Amino acid sequence: MSAVLKILLLEDNALDAEIIIRELRKGGLEFSHFLADNRDSYLNGLATFSPDIILSDHTLPAFGSKEALSISQQQAVKIPFILVTGTVSEEYAVEIMKDGAYDYILKDHLQRLPSAVLNAVEKGRMEIENQKFLEDLITNEALLKEAERLAHLGSWQFDLSTYESKWSDESYRILGFEPGQTEASFENMLRLVHTDDIAYVNEMTSDPMILKHDNIKFNFRIITLDNTIRYIHNELRVDRDLHGKPLKLTGFILDITESQEAQDALLKSEANLRTIFDNTIVGYVLVDQNLNIVSFNNIANQGMIEERGLPLKEGKNLSFYMPKERKEESTALYRDALQGKPVNFETSYFKKDKTAVWYQVQASPVKDSNNNALGLIIAITYITERKMAELEKEKLTEALKDSHSRLRKLVPRVQAAREEERLHIAREVHDELGQVLTAMKIEVSMLNKKIPIKKEFAFLQLAFVTIIRLIDKSIASVKKIATDLRPEMLDELGIAESIKWLAEEFKKNTGIDYSLSLSSGFIDLKADINVSTTLYRIVQESLTNISRHAEATKVKIALKTNEENLFLVIQDNGVGITEEQKNRKKSFGITGIKERVFLLNGNMEISGTPGKGTIVYAQIPRKHD
């Protein structure tokens, strides 16, 4: 499975799909998704998208979750399947999980979805690994049986009376020959012996040794024809006559090169490990199951001398080095560690110069092949610098939190003052300037009527008509400016009617069609001026951006609510906003509405797909500070 999850989402409600995707991203998941809304697109997603997990609605037209689950189980690799639905009976949920679904999530409780997805993917991964492990185990067992059948022990014989020798085929191979490639003789075997081992082999096969012993065992090295060094274990048996005279030598040879090299590597690694053990910056103490010290390294010893003035000694009980006030608690912790419970804590002491030394203690059990605890390995990591930095960071964080808290308390007042000022200006513009323009229009109209209807005054009548048109245009501009600053209908009729008016004006001015969808459970927000103003400004700014940049032909606006949150989704079919456009420092409109949503403890996201349009998504809690 890749680091970015691949999610196949079977859902025919676009808004529900968008909310599910947002909830997953809110949970911190990195993923790509394939949206299917019928049986054919679902099959296409399985074939071309190769998902890591499937999230399925319960019922789609002519296609249900049970059939979707059944199809997924026919894939070569089992895909985790989670039912995500609005309502479902407990009996059905139990039944579909028996059929193989990993979990089910109600759409009213989507906050559990990210963790359920991670759990299902991890469970699926473990099932795949377990299956692979079983398959590998079966294969390895077959290979092991074949290796055991092919494994041979080389043998040879040497007749002391006739000086005739015999080698088995495996002896030839061990000595580096093909069977029958050279004469089987004791001398030819000796010729292969490593120069440094010749004297030793001659001694072990000399007449005094053969006369004295019936069985002789020794190891030596040979150099094969291709200059490979091999380690040989040899066992020699002496056959005698009735008088004890040696008649025949029978030998058995075994190539022990791998085991010898492994032993040499082990000795080397043990020496290296000891060097590392003694020179690492982490202190280590090894104790047995009674907490008696078995071994320790230099840094642990130095730390104990500095803290307690006592050098560590093998055989001493660990409790001897514990402060009286912590002895009972510390002993209990290490006893817990022997039982497999994790032990990881931080502590400190003061040096003579009153400076603090911080260190972290971790204890892990050392177990035998039967999983029985033989003792503990205690790691002591000195973390003074890190701890001091953490303490300083905590102070700075608290100061920053305090500053941020005070700023957050101030910003709503600024926003409220701004809206109040907008309202004041809108009323002033509408009432004062509107009245002045209306009075001007009346005066000009009356003056126009007093001009005699004569040919020589026609140019004056035409001028007055032009002035009246300009005044009418100014009155319309005043109304538009006042409405943009603060529409009266937002306070009088509420957010729903205000958004309808915005959409109608948008269509009238741009010719771009729209559709508006309100949740059946949507409650108008005339009583909450902050929420209604925020939603209005989001729609207003979004429609302005669409008219200027999107090149769209249609806009969808949806308002939806559940017990916890309000959702606003605005989607167009235009060119799609780019990352560069979203992050422009001069995008004051977008920045402003994001701040409004943040102050209501909500979140807002803008995403664009080239050639497919832009989606503005806002989520605001129904209860906010």
WOJOMO-V826781 format. One line per field, one symbol per residue. phi: phi as a letter, one per 40 degrees, with the letter a starting at -180 (. if undefined). Layout:
BEGIN
phi = ???
END
This chain:
BEGIN
phi = .ccccbbcbcacbccccccccccccccgcbabbbcbbacccccccccbcfccabbbccbbdgabcccccdccccccbcbdbbcbacbaccccccccccchccabbcccbccccdcccccccccccccccccccccccccccccccccccccbbcbabbcccbgcbbbcdccdcccgbcdgcbccaccccccccddcbcdcccccbcddccccbcbbbababbbcccgccbcbbbbbbbcbcccgccbabbbbbbcbdcccccccccccccccccccdcbccccbbbbcccgccbaabccccccccccbgbccbcgccdccccddcbcccccccccccccgccbaabaaabcccgccbbabbbbbcbbcccgcccibbbbbbcbdccccccccccccccccccccccccccddcccccccccdcccdcccccccccccccdcccccccccccdcbccbccccccccccccccdcccccccccccccaccccccbgcccccdcdcccdcccbgccabbbbccccbcbccbcccccccccccdccccccccbcfcbabbbbbaabcbbbbbbbbbbccgcccccccccccccccccccdcdccgbabbbbbbdgbhbbbbbbbccbbc
END
